[in-house]
Amino acid sequence: MARDFSSVGVVGLGTMGAGIVEVFARNGVDVVAVEVSEGALERGRAILTGSTDRAVAKGKLAEADRDALLGRVQFAVGLDALHSVDLVVEAVPEHLDLKQRIFAELDRVCKPEAILATNTSSLSVTEISVATTRPNQVIGIHFFNPAPVMKLVEVVRTVVTSTDVVADVEALCKRLGKVDVTISDRAGFIANALLFGYLNHAVGMFESHYATREDIDAAMKLGCGLPMGPLALMDLIGLDTAYEILDTMYRRGGRDRRHAPVPLIKQMVTAGLLGRKSGRGFYTYERPGSPVVVPDEQTPVTAESALGDARAIAKVGIVGSGTMATGIIEVFAKAGYEVVSVTRGAEKSAKVFEVVKTSLNKGVVRGKLSEADRDAALGRINWSATLEHLADVDLVVEAVVEELSVKKALFASLDEICKPGVVLATTTSSLPVIDVAMATQRPADVIGLHFFNPAPLMPLVEVVETIRTSAETTATARAVCTALGKTGVVCGDRSGFIVNALLFPYLNDAVKMLEASYSTADDIDHAMKLGCGYPMGPFELLDVVGLDVSLAIQRELYLELREPGFAPAPLLEHLVTAGYLGRKSGRGFRDHTRR
Ligand SMILES: NC(=O)c1ccc[n+]([C@@H]2O[C@H](COP(=O)([O-])OP(=O)(O)OC[C@H]3O[C@@H](n4cnc5c(N)ncnc54)[C@H](O)[C@@H]3O)[C@@H](O)[C@H]2O)c1
């Protein structure tokens, strides 16, 4: 018969433990909440009451239910209070020796049939279990942060965990309203194994001044639809915890350099900058434990003064007739710029015109655009098949085929045609902007403007500075993005810029995980959506983006950065060779023909 978990214990009431207490108590389970000292106990109690008070204030929890919830929790110092619980979830800091000591003690204190669970993110559950005389009753129950909100629980089974313990814990997760995935004991399990390389890489970008914290976070939120940027997430996780997780993953996970904690993390931990819990991490918070970010010395100055150097832009030339060029023409025309569209012929111009018109019409049908505004936008576009018409524009946006020789030739022509002081922008997503810049006599005026597809909808533009780009050119590009209603993030001229450099290695890692048969595509997709709040799982996204496109980007990253961990997953290569390119070919990681 399945175990009845009427009373559970939680050890450690920090970032995770306090949330785990709330999850149990909300679902009618009595909880004994244990800390190491009276002070820590009070801090844990404050996290719990703060969270439940916020839920009441937001109307998500009735006052009576909050009182009943808090009434189910008994607070205590020391493990002895856990003598009669049916299950213990340990959530103390991520140190193996500490956890082993606690498990040996729990083994002594708890009744013989009690299940002992760890919330570790990266340590070996097996190694923790052997500190007890009941390793078959030891299991990993890995909640996600914040525990009351995130739906996923990774249930970690070691080679000795008994099957009925696994089944009972799975049933408990369902009772708690969680979705569980059961996996074996490997460093980082599913979600953290895919998440932490990405987080560490983002910290590396910040440390090397590749982009600001605001721009890195905005890029991932707006470019990928993530609920928060990587540096804000590091602050939520806690830098001390993140450091330990990375360090363990590095040591347990094959010494992948991408998991070697970026030195800045250790420095911040030493300086007490632990993230939200200490009131300061990558960002500064209103007070310790608060989610409210307040300005500090790194906060960018207000838009107007920062854009003081920007040149005035009224007339914009857009070269190209593909998906990106078409979307960008619409964006500029809608924002009130006079546009000169240059394609390779009247036929192409007519096609682009139709697409832009259809798209604007959709806006009218949806009530987002008046007929008069649509007509005005269309009226602002001049159609041309010759570059000579760009002689008097203030900005050129190039969006032709992704081939360096073609782009270089085009920029050399622009250099001869355009008036001095014009900003010349390329929309390349993978070529070095400096190569294009050096095809002109005015590299200081050349910059990357990496729009995302579909350009009229996606709010992000990566503004790519080369080592020759002038501050004035960057300020102009930023001002243009703002005038277009987009968020421009400034970054250096490296393969993948911000978004692709952070996104594709993660997707590639997911493919490697599948290839190693650690989990299924469905469970991996679930884990990232429910554990990290991603809008799509990695395999869903790969099928949408296209496996061939993803492979090409991953190859570029690997070639430029020479990071062994970036080598494309062999399975990805094979699928592309087999013609399984994703949705567009009917089959990728999933078969799309049967839906
Ligand atoms: N932070 C996250 O996002 C996250 C997510 C999932 C899992 N985890 C895992 O959860 C565990 C806890 O991490 P955290 O971020 O909550 O850490 P934390 O530092 O916020 O909290 C740890 C708590 O444990 C207490 N503690 C220390 N020694 C103790 C002892 N001997 N007895 C009782 N309590 C003790 C501390 O006082 C502190 O309150 C770690 O294993 C971590 O890897 C963390």
The ligand as an ORCA input file, in Angstrom:
! r2SCAN-3c Opt
* xyz 0 1
  N      18.801     28.166     -4.782
  C      18.224     27.457     -5.736
  O      17.754     28.029     -6.730
  C      18.106     25.964     -5.608
  C      17.193     25.295     -6.432
  C      17.014     23.911     -6.257
  C      17.779     23.245     -5.321
  N      18.687     23.924     -4.550
  C      19.440     23.163     -3.548
  O      18.803     23.352     -2.310
  C      19.760     23.263     -1.259
  C      19.680     24.522     -0.411
  O      20.042     25.641     -1.214
  P      19.555     27.124     -0.884
  O      19.811     27.929     -2.088
  O      18.214     27.074     -0.294
  O      20.623     27.531      0.243
  P      20.534     28.689      1.348
  O      21.911     29.031      1.673
  O      19.608     29.765      0.892
  O      19.825     27.961      2.594
  C      20.428     26.930      3.311
  C      19.861     26.913      4.732
  O      20.347     25.770      5.405
  C      20.583     26.143      6.746
  N      21.494     25.183      7.379
  C      22.839     25.120      7.296
  N      23.300     24.109      8.056
  C      22.237     23.516      8.626
  C      22.079     22.418      9.520
  N      23.120     21.751      9.952
  N      20.826     22.096      9.922
  C      19.766     22.785      9.492
  N      19.862     23.830      8.631
  C      21.077     24.179      8.194
  C      21.128     27.543      6.650
  O      20.963     28.231      7.875
  C      20.274     28.132      5.532
  O      19.124     28.765      6.004
  C      21.098     23.055     -1.922
  O      21.370     21.684     -1.969
  C      20.864     23.593     -3.328
  O      21.718     23.027     -4.261
  C      18.845     25.277     -4.672
*
